[in-house]
């Protein structure tokens, strides 16, 4: 039986381990040809070997996702090797966690480069490829799958740089979805919870695999089916959404929306603002707490 990504081509960044590896293996098992991108050639090669051992097709790539020209070569690898491109899974990430008053410029720049710029670079080249195909009259079924986080949705104490980057990715996803739909391209985001290289040494006890053989809710493989579906033809009607997934729990995040409104019909006086704001807050939904607060 053919998988739901049969004859499709996907790029997965950070695919040498953790969630990215899980996504790449899942896509390969579903019939996709996978470009396994990771800065570590050994782990990228192992993911490729495992996909091939299971009967799939894959190629390793160690290009720098934060470099615009290198990102073009990653897309070119997919086209030259497999003849097309259907999905970009932006997964690679890095953490430089500190309280805001201790955060350095390097901490900020590194996280913004890998997460936010990294999400831009490959998707930019892929989108231009898909736009060109569409303008030439070819049918396009393109998928951009971005990675946000609960930190991007709610904020996270000690992770102001990471939270800002992940929130920026959500904004990027919304605009990509609005602009690229005309070319047959969708853009959606994930906010997954699972063991990754970024959680190692921080949440080891909380996220360790159960010794009793019970359901391992932190297994990165749990998130892969969602990514496989989003990368497939079947998801073409879903655009501009953020999915949260943890273990067996799947939900669609409810992001910023216009809230309760108080229209005076005239200019407000400064002393009127306080009471008006208090009423708006009281009449609106309860605000979610920042993680770690």
N, C-alpha and C positions, 0 to 999 in steps of 0.2 A: 504494500500500500504506500503510495507516494505521500510525503509529508506536505504540510501546508505552505512550505517555502521552496518547493521543488522548482528548479530552474531560476531561482532568484539569487542575487549576489549581494552580500552584505559586508560592510566594514565594521569591525568592533574594536574600539580603542581600549587600552588597558586590559587586553584579553589574555595576558599571561597568567593571571591569577584572580581569585575572588569572584566577584560578580561578572566581570568581563569574560573570564574563562567559562563561567556557567552559561553566559549568553552564547558565546561562540560554539560551545559543545551542543547546546540546544538547537541553534540554527543549523549546524551541520547535520544533526540527527533529523531535522525537519526537511532536509533536502537542499538547503542553501549552500552555495560556494562562499567561503568565508575568508576575508582578509583579516588575519590576526595581527593587530597592531599592538606593540608593546616596546618600551625602551629596553627591556631585558631580552636579548636574543635567545637565551636558554629557555626561559619560561614560554616565550612566544612559540619557539620550536616544539616544545612539549605539547602545547595546546594543539598545534597543527598535527603532530604525530597522533595524538589521541583522536582527533576528528577523522583522520585518514584510516586509523585502525578500525574505526567503527563503520567504514565504508563511505565517508564523506570526502569533500574536496576543500582544501584550505591552502593558504600560503602565508608565510610569516612576513611581517614588515616592521621595521624598527624606526620609522620616520618620526620626526619631532612634530607633534600635533600643534605646538605653539608657534611654529614657523610656517608662514603662509606658503612659501614655495615648497617646503617639504610636504605640507598637507596636499598640495597639488599632485605630488608624486605618489602619495598614498592612494588617491583617487585613480591616478594613472595605472597603478599596480592592479587595481580591480579591473579596469577596462582592458588592459593589455593581457591579463592572465585569464579572465573569465568572460570578456566580451561585453560586459554591461555592468550597471550598478543599480540596485533597487533600494537599498537601505543603508543608512549611516547610524550606528549606535555609538553615541558619544558617552563613554563611560569613564575614561581615565581621570584620575583625580589625585589630589595630594592634600595633606593637612599641615598647617603650621599654627597649632592652637596656643593662644595666650589670651589673658585678659586684655581688654582694649587698651588700657594705659601702659601695658608692657609690649604691645604689638610693634614690631619694627617695620620699616619700609620694605625690607626684603621679604618679611613674612607676608605682607600685603601683596606685593608684586608677584611673588611665586604662585600664590593661590589664585590670583586673578588670571595669570597667564595660563596655567594648566586648565583651570575650570572654564572660565569665561571666554578667553581667547581661543583656547583649544576647541571649545564648542563652535566657535565661529569659523575657524579656518577650514576644516574638512567640509562642513556643511555649505560653506560659500562655494567651493569648487564643485561639489556635487550638485548644488542647486543650479549653477550655471550650465552644467551638463544637461540636467533635466529640462531646463528652460529651452535650451537649444533643440533638444529632441522634440519638445512640444511645438515649437515654432516651425519645425520641419514637417509637422503633421503626424508625427509618430505618437502612439499611445504611451503614456507615462504612468507608472505606478510607483512613485518615489516615497520613501519614508525617512523622516528624520526622527530619531528617538533620543531625546536628551535626558540627562541625569541631574535632577535636583535633589532635594533632601528635605527631611522634616525641619532641618535648620533653615532652609530657604523659605519654607512655609510659615514657620513659627518663630524663627530665631533660636539661637543656642548660646548660652552663657559660655564665654571663653572661646567663642568661634565667630567673632564679628567679621573677619575676612571671609571665612568659609560661608557663613550665612549670607553675606552680601553677594558673593559670587553665585551661590545657588538660587537666591532670589532673582538675580539678574538673568540667570538661565531661564527661569519661568517667564520673565518678561520677553526675552528673546523668542521663546517658543510661541507665545501668543502672536507676535508679529510675523514670525515665519509662517504660522498657520494661516494668517489672514492674507499674506502676500503670495504664497506659493500654491495655494489651492487651485488657482487658475491653470497651473501647469501640470496638475495631476499629482501634486506632492502634499503629503500631510506632515505635520509636526506635532508630536506629543512628548510629554515628559514623564519621568518616573521619580518617585521618592521612596526608594526601597530601604528596608532594614535587613541586614545580613552581615555575616562575617566577611571582612575584606582586609586588605593590607593596611587600610587606614584605621581599622578598629583594633588591630593587633597591639598587644601591650597596654591597651586602655580598657577594653571591655572583655578581656579574655575569660574571666570567671563567669560573667553574665551570659556570654555567647557560646560557651563551650558546648561541644556535642554531648548529648545525654548518654550516660554510660549504660542506661537500662534499655537502650534500643528504641525508646519512644520517639515520636515525631521530632525531628531536628528543625525547629522553626527558624533558626538562624542560618541554615544551609543556603548558600547563594543559588543553588539549583532551583529553589522554590520560586525565584523571580523570573527564571528563564522562560517559562511558558508564556508569560505576558509579553515579553520582548519578542518571542517568536511570532505570536499572533499580531503584534503591532507591525512587524516587518513583513507580514504576508499581505496578499491581495484582500483578504477578508476584512481588514481593518480600514478600508478606504473611506468609510463614512464617518470615521471618528477623527476629529481634528481639533487641536488647540486645548487638549485636556492634560491634566496631571494625575497620574495614578499612584496611589500609595499601596505598597504590598509588603507584607510581613508574614512569613510562614504561609498559612493558608488563608490569610485575611487580604482581601482585595477591595479597594474603594477608590472613588473618584474624588479628589480633593476639591473643596469649595473655597476658592480664593477670594481675593478682594472683589467686592461688589459695591455699587452705590448704596449707601445706607439710608436710614430714616432722614427725611428732609424737613426743615423748617424755613418756609419762605415768608419773610416779613413783607415783601413787596416794596421795600424801600431800603435805604442804607441803614445798616446797623450802627448804633452808638457803642463805643467800646465797653461801657458798663452793662450793656445788654447781652454781650457775648457769653459771659460766664454762666448765667442762668440758662441760656439757650443750649449751650454745650452740655450742661448737666442733664437737661431733659433729653437731648438727643442720645446721650450715652445710656441713660436709664431706659429709654424706649427701644434701644438696639439690642443685638445679640450680645451675650456674655463674651468678652474678649478671651481668646485662648492665651494661656500662659507661655512665656518663652521657656524652651527646654532648659532645665537646670536652675530655673528661678525658684 
